[in-house]
Amino acid sequence: MTADDSFGRLDDDYPAYTMGRAAEMLGTTQGFLRALGEARLITPLRSDGGHRRYSRYQLRIAARARELLDQGTPIEAACRIVILEDQLEEAQRINAEYRRAAESSTSPASA
């Protein structure tokens, strides 16, 4: 991961969006976001005033859950699917890093 990549990831995790703005961006209701919180799929950070704040990463997770719900998947199953997809993506990212490291350590040195 380069410095530029880590800054991008920080942006993804920064709780920049209010509940109203997040719901508007997703084309859903604030109640939907609360339901995802109750199902423990996403846990928004709270401002000093107690207002929920969402990151871009959390909005992507919520959008995927919304897609599954729109296809008729029950919320509990949708949340589990999203969690498993997220875990798989992270495992694949880590495996790719290990592969790159192994390939660079076994490459013959240039003479």
Beta strands, then each sheet from edge to edge (+ up, - down):
strand 1: 17-18
strand 2: 45-46
strand 3: 52-54
sheet 1: 1+ 3- 2+
end
